[in-house]
Amino acid sequence: MADQRMTCFLIGLGVGITVTLLIAPRPGAATRKLIRRRAAEAGELVKSKTNDATRYIRRQAAGTMEQASGMIESCKEALDKRRTQLGAVVGAGKDAYRAATSRLADAF
């Protein structure tokens, strides 16, 4: 009985090793070399995509900065125009006040 079990075990072991050798795509050294190569390729791809993303972000940031600068300049121009208009309105108000107080003073 023990001999039969040992025989079955050895047959199973032999079949397992044979199937493993037939199914295994490459030996260990070749597999490790393939893994190293693919890892290096993945690293290069990540580096390339990172560089692409960095360039894209810099272009977008430059465009956004240009737009912001343009908007700031427009706001400054509008503010200066409103400041000038407000100065004119305040000046007109002062003139009207002086004229009204002068008329009142002349009336008394």
WOMOLIN-V825653 format. One record per residue. RES is the residue in three letters. PHI is phi in degrees with one decimal (none if undefined). NEAR is the number of other ideal C-beta (glycine too) atoms within 10 Angstrom. Layout:
res->RES phi->PHI near->NEAR
res->RES phi->PHI near->NEAR
This chain:
res->MET phi->none near->5
res->ALA phi->-65.6 near->6
res->ASP phi->-64.7 near->7
res->GLN phi->-67.0 near->8
res->ARG phi->-65.7 near->9
res->MET phi->-64.3 near->10
res->THR phi->-63.6 near->10
res->CYS phi->-61.4 near->10
res->PHE phi->-61.8 near->10
res->LEU phi->-65.7 near->10
res->ILE phi->-64.0 near->10
res->GLY phi->-62.6 near->10
res->LEU phi->-63.2 near->10
res->GLY phi->-63.3 near->10
res->VAL phi->-65.3 near->10
res->GLY phi->-62.3 near->10
res->ILE phi->-65.0 near->10
res->THR phi->-62.7 near->10
res->VAL phi->-64.0 near->10
res->THR phi->-61.6 near->9
res->LEU phi->-66.2 near->9
res->LEU phi->-74.2 near->7
res->ILE phi->-85.0 near->7
res->ALA phi->-59.1 near->11
res->PRO phi->-71.2 near->7
res->ARG phi->-149.7 near->10
res->PRO phi->-71.2 near->10
res->GLY phi->-54.6 near->8
res->ALA phi->-63.2 near->8
res->ALA phi->-67.4 near->11
res->THR phi->-65.6 near->12
res->ARG phi->-63.4 near->11
res->LYS phi->-63.4 near->12
res->LEU phi->-62.9 near->12
res->ILE phi->-63.6 near->10
res->ARG phi->-61.6 near->10
res->ARG phi->-63.5 near->10
res->ARG phi->-65.6 near->10
res->ALA phi->-65.5 near->10
res->ALA phi->-64.7 near->10
res->GLU phi->-62.2 near->10
res->ALA phi->-63.4 near->10
res->GLY phi->-61.9 near->10
res->GLU phi->-64.1 near->10
res->LEU phi->-63.6 near->10
res->VAL phi->-62.0 near->10
res->LYS phi->-62.0 near->10
res->SER phi->-63.2 near->10
res->LYS phi->-66.3 near->10
res->THR phi->-64.9 near->10
res->ASN phi->-62.4 near->10
res->ASP phi->-60.0 near->10
res->ALA phi->-64.0 near->10
res->THR phi->-62.9 near->10
res->ARG phi->-62.2 near->10
res->TYR phi->-62.1 near->10
res->ILE phi->-64.7 near->10
res->ARG phi->-64.3 near->10
res->ARG phi->-62.8 near->10
res->GLN phi->-63.7 near->10
res->ALA phi->-64.3 near->10
res->ALA phi->-63.2 near->10
res->GLY phi->-63.6 near->10
res->THR phi->-66.1 near->10
res->MET phi->-63.4 near->10
res->GLU phi->-62.3 near->10
res->GLN phi->-62.2 near->10
res->ALA phi->-63.0 near->10
res->SER phi->-62.0 near->10
res->GLY phi->-62.2 near->10
res->MET phi->-66.3 near->10
res->ILE phi->-62.8 near->10
res->GLU phi->-62.5 near->10
res->SER phi->-61.6 near->10
res->CYS phi->-64.8 near->10
res->LYS phi->-62.4 near->10
res->GLU phi->-63.3 near->10
res->ALA phi->-63.8 near->10
res->LEU phi->-64.2 near->10
res->ASP phi->-61.8 near->10
res->LYS phi->-63.3 near->10
res->ARG phi->-66.5 near->10
res->ARG phi->-62.2 near->10
res->THR phi->-63.6 near->10
res->GLN phi->-62.3 near->10
res->LEU phi->-63.5 near->10
res->GLY phi->-60.7 near->10
res->ALA phi->-65.9 near->10
res->VAL phi->-66.4 near->10
res->VAL phi->-62.8 near->10
res->GLY phi->-61.2 near->10
res->ALA phi->-64.7 near->10
res->GLY phi->-62.8 near->10
res->LYS phi->-63.2 near->10
res->ASP phi->-62.9 near->10
res->ALA phi->-64.8 near->10
res->TYR phi->-63.5 near->10
res->ARG phi->-62.2 near->10
res->ALA phi->-64.2 near->10
res->ALA phi->-68.0 near->10
res->THR phi->-68.5 near->10
res->SER phi->-66.4 near->10
res->ARG phi->-64.4 near->9
res->LEU phi->-64.9 near->9
res->ALA phi->-64.5 near->8
res->ASP phi->-70.0 near->7
res->ALA phi->-72.9 near->6
res->PHE phi->-98.9 near->4
